[in-house]
Amino acid sequence: MHETNRSSPTPRYFILSGIPGLESAHNWISLPFCFMYIIAVTGNCGLIYLISHEEALHRPMYYFLALLSLTDVTGCTSFVPNMLCIFWFDLKEIDFNACLVQMFFIHMLTGMESGVLMLMSLDRYVAICYPLRYSSILTNTVITKVGLATFIRSVLLIIPFTFLIKRLPYCRGNLIQHTYCDHMSVAKLSCGNVKINAIYGLIAAVLIGGFDMFCISMSYTMIIHAVVNLSSADARHKAFSTCTSHICAIVITYVPAFFNFFTHRFGGRTIPHHVHIFIANLYLLLPPTLNPIVYGVKTKQIREGVTKFFYREKDILNMR
């Protein structure tokens, strides 16, 4: 079934192993992942609905948050249902082209999330450093253009992955030691030269993650400089408090990402493979799960919007 001895330039399908070595525990492992996925979908769809329907949330900061939520819910949906099918029903086979599509969406949406976090840091910079010009700088047209530019950047930088994978000959079987189609996990099945894949993967990571982290760092450097120059302690506290949710989102996204990056490159011999797979899944699932909770808890306007929504629904039910 695994076609381990047959060489094929383009195999018909791959086999996703799930978490190697822990196959007997797949049902138990699936429970927290399923729970996180339900929270992620419910929380992010709820945020999108709330932002679209509450007039008070029709501001640039919340438009970017809605874009982040859309990216998160799409990103986790691109791999979690397939992963749960592996865990629950042992449906491990995935068509070659479907694998390429999944790989593209996972990496593209990961890059998109990084880009949206960068845009949100620029939003906080404009809001704190140029408060009187905030609405005139970040107009709906500007938000649409920068959002579209971030999307196009991710698509253009990630789409070469599919061509780099498709050009390779495969003679090391078709068993992918992973829960989803990752670029290098698929490339490692090839008996061809994958050095270009590795180099381009690093270039894409630098052009997306490296550039975004640089912009975020510069934004917060200027924000801190502007805030510490405020004369009032209350004004300083209020300015910093508007950034706490975004800082939490950055930590939630980039800490697992860097941990995943460094363990794959420098911990290959010391960290068991199933730990790598766990980290890779948490890296993709943790931000969509926690971001709605963080923004719901720490953002007063969202809390008020949720309260208003439930009171309005309660009044409608009472009228009936």
C-alpha positions in Angstrom: 0.0 0.0 0.0 2.8 2.4 0.8 4.6 1.8 -2.5 7.9 2.0 -0.7 10.0 0.3 -3.4 8.6 1.9 -6.5 10.2 4.9 -8.1 7.7 7.4 -9.5 8.3 11.0 -10.8 4.9 12.0 -9.6 3.2 9.5 -7.2 -0.6 9.2 -7.3 -1.0 9.7 -3.6 0.9 10.1 -0.3 0.2 8.4 3.1 0.1 10.7 6.1 1.3 8.7 9.1 -0.2 11.0 11.8 2.1 11.1 14.8 4.6 8.3 14.3 5.2 6.0 17.2 2.0 7.1 18.9 -0.6 5.5 16.6 -2.2 3.6 19.5 -2.9 6.9 21.3 -4.3 8.7 18.2 -7.9 8.7 19.6 -6.8 10.3 22.9 -4.4 12.8 21.2 -7.3 13.9 18.9 -9.4 15.1 21.8 -7.4 18.3 22.7 -6.8 19.1 19.0 -10.6 18.7 18.3 -11.4 20.9 21.3 -9.0 23.6 20.2 -10.3 23.5 16.7 -13.9 24.0 17.9 -12.8 27.0 20.1 -10.8 28.4 17.1 -13.7 28.2 14.7 -16.3 29.4 17.1 -14.2 32.2 18.5 -12.9 33.6 15.2 -16.3 33.3 13.4 -17.9 35.0 16.4 -15.3 37.9 16.2 -15.9 38.3 12.4 -19.6 38.4 13.0 -19.4 40.8 15.9 -17.0 43.2 14.0 -19.2 43.2 10.9 -22.4 43.9 12.8 -21.3 46.3 15.6 -21.1 49.9 14.5 -18.7 50.7 17.3 -16.2 48.2 16.0 -16.0 49.6 12.5 -12.5 51.0 13.0 -9.1 50.1 11.4 -7.9 48.1 14.4 -11.0 45.8 14.3 -10.9 45.4 10.5 -7.4 44.1 10.9 -8.5 41.8 13.7 -11.3 40.5 11.5 -8.7 39.8 8.8 -6.6 38.0 11.3 -9.6 35.9 12.5 -10.5 35.0 8.9 -6.8 34.0 8.2 -6.8 31.9 11.5 -10.0 30.0 10.9 -9.1 29.3 7.3 -5.6 28.2 8.2 -6.6 25.7 10.9 -9.5 24.4 8.7 -7.0 23.6 6.0 -5.4 20.8 8.0 -7.3 19.9 11.3 -10.3 18.1 9.7 -7.9 16.0 7.6 -5.8 15.3 10.7 -8.9 14.2 12.7 -9.8 11.8 9.9 -6.3 10.3 10.3 -6.8 9.9 14.1 -10.4 8.7 14.1 -10.9 6.8 10.9 -7.4 5.9 9.8 -7.9 7.8 6.5 -4.3 8.4 5.8 -4.3 8.5 2.0 -4.1 11.9 0.3 -4.0 12.6 -3.4 -0.7 14.1 -4.7 -2.4 17.3 -6.0 -4.6 17.6 -2.9 -1.4 17.4 -0.9 0.1 20.2 -2.9 -3.0 22.3 -2.4 -3.0 21.7 1.4 0.8 22.5 1.6 0.2 25.8 -0.3 -2.7 26.9 1.9 -1.0 26.0 5.1 2.2 28.0 4.3 0.4 30.8 2.5 -2.0 31.4 5.4 0.9 31.2 7.9 2.6 33.9 6.0 -0.6 35.9 5.8 -1.0 35.7 9.5 2.5 37.1 10.0 1.7 39.9 7.6 -1.6 40.8 9.4 0.2 41.0 12.7 2.7 43.4 11.1 -0.1 45.5 9.8 -1.7 45.6 13.2 1.6 46.8 14.7 1.6 49.7 12.1 -2.0 50.4 13.1 -1.0 50.8 16.8 2.0 53.0 15.7 -0.3 55.4 13.8 -2.9 55.3 16.6 -0.4 56.3 19.3 2.1 58.5 17.4 -0.4 60.3 15.2 -3.8 60.1 17.0 -5.3 63.2 15.4 -4.6 61.8 11.9 -5.4 58.2 12.6 -8.7 58.1 10.7 -7.4 60.1 7.8 -4.3 57.9 7.4 -5.9 54.5 7.8 -8.9 54.9 5.5 -10.9 52.0 4.3 -9.2 52.2 0.9 -5.7 52.1 2.5 -6.8 49.1 4.7 -8.1 47.2 1.6 -4.9 47.9 -0.3 -2.4 46.9 2.4 -4.5 43.8 3.2 -4.6 42.8 -0.5 -0.8 43.5 -0.8 -0.2 41.2 2.2 -2.3 38.5 0.6 -0.5 38.8 -2.8 2.9 38.8 -1.1 2.1 35.5 0.6 0.7 33.9 -2.6 3.6 34.9 -4.7 6.3 33.8 -2.2 4.6 30.4 -1.4 3.3 29.3 -4.8 6.9 28.3 -6.0 6.8 25.6 -3.3 4.3 23.7 -5.4 6.5 23.8 -8.5 9.6 22.9 -6.5 7.8 19.8 -5.1 6.3 18.9 -8.5 9.7 18.9 -10.3 11.2 16.3 -7.9 11.3 12.5 -8.7 10.1 10.3 -5.8 11.8 7.0 -5.0 11.8 6.9 -1.2 8.2 5.7 -0.9 5.2 7.9 -0.3 4.9 7.7 3.5 4.9 11.3 5.0 5.9 11.2 8.7 3.5 14.0 9.5 -0.2 14.9 10.1 -0.3 17.3 7.1 1.6 18.0 3.9 4.6 20.2 4.9 7.0 21.4 2.3 10.2 19.8 3.5 8.4 16.6 4.8 7.2 16.0 1.2 10.6 17.0 -0.3 12.4 14.5 1.9 10.7 11.6 0.1 12.5 12.6 -3.1 15.7 11.1 -4.3 16.5 14.3 -6.3 18.3 17.4 -5.2 16.3 19.2 -2.5 18.9 21.8 -1.7 16.9 24.4 -3.8 13.8 23.6 -1.8 15.6 24.1 1.5 17.3 27.3 0.4 14.1 28.8 -1.1 12.2 27.8 2.1 14.7 29.7 4.2 14.5 32.7 1.8 10.6 32.7 2.0 10.8 32.5 5.8 13.2 35.5 5.9 11.2 37.6 3.4 8.0 37.0 5.3 8.7 36.3 9.0 12.0 38.2 9.1 10.6 41.3 7.3 7.5 41.3 9.5 9.4 40.9 12.7 11.6 43.8 11.7 8.6 46.0 11.0 6.9 45.0 14.2 10.1 45.7 16.2 10.5 49.1 14.6 6.9 50.0 15.2 7.1 49.2 18.9 10.4 50.9 19.2 8.8 54.1 18.0 5.7 53.4 20.1 7.7 53.1 23.3 9.7 56.2 22.4 6.4 58.2 22.0 4.7 56.8 25.1 7.6 57.4 27.5 7.6 61.0 26.4 4.0 61.5 27.5 3.8 63.7 30.6 0.9 61.9 32.3 1.3 58.4 33.8 -2.4 57.7 33.1 -1.9 58.6 29.4 1.1 56.3 29.3 -0.8 53.4 30.9 -3.8 54.0 28.5 -1.5 54.0 25.4 0.3 50.8 26.5 -3.0 49.1 27.3 -4.2 49.4 23.7 -1.2 47.3 22.7 -1.4 44.4 25.2 -3.8 42.3 23.1 -1.6 42.7 20.0 1.6 41.9 22.0 0.0 38.7 23.3 -1.0 37.7 19.7 2.6 38.3 18.6 3.9 36.1 21.4 1.3 33.4 20.8 2.2 33.3 17.1 6.0 33.8 16.9 7.2 31.8 20.0 5.8 28.5 18.7 7.0 29.4 15.2 10.6 30.1 16.3 10.5 27.0 18.5 9.3 24.9 15.6 11.9 26.4 13.3 14.9 25.9 15.6 14.0 22.4 16.8 13.7 21.2 13.2 17.1 22.6 12.3 19.1 22.1 15.5 17.3 19.6 17.6 16.9 16.8 15.0 19.0 14.3 16.9 18.0 15.1 20.4 14.3 15.7 20.2 12.1 12.7 19.3 10.2 12.9 16.0 6.7 12.8 17.6 7.6 15.9 19.6 8.5 17.7 16.3 5.0 16.7 15.0 3.3 17.9 18.2 5.1 21.3 18.0 4.3 21.7 14.3 0.6 21.1 15.0 0.5 23.5 18.0 2.4 26.1 16.0 -0.5 26.1 13.5 -3.4 25.6 16.0 -2.5 27.6 19.1 -2.8 31.1 17.6 -6.3 30.6 16.1 -7.4 29.1 19.4 -6.0 31.8 21.8 -6.3 35.0 19.7 -10.1 35.3 20.1 -9.8 34.6 23.8 -7.0 37.2 24.3 -8.9 39.9 22.3 -12.2 39.0 24.0 -10.7 39.3 27.5 -8.4 42.3 27.0 -10.4 44.5 24.6 -13.1 46.5 26.3 -15.0 47.3 23.1 -15.2 43.6 22.2 -16.4 42.7 25.6 -19.1 45.4 25.4 -20.0 44.3 21.9 -20.5 40.6 23.1 -22.6 41.8 26.1 -24.8 44.0 23.8 -25.2 41.1 21.4 -26.4 38.7 24.0 -28.8 41.3 25.6 -30.2 42.1 22.2 -30.7 38.4 21.5 -32.3 37.9 24.9 -34.7 40.8 24.2 -35.7 39.3 20.8 -36.4 36.0 22.5 -38.5 37.7 25.2 -40.5 39.5 22.6 -41.4 36.2 21.0 
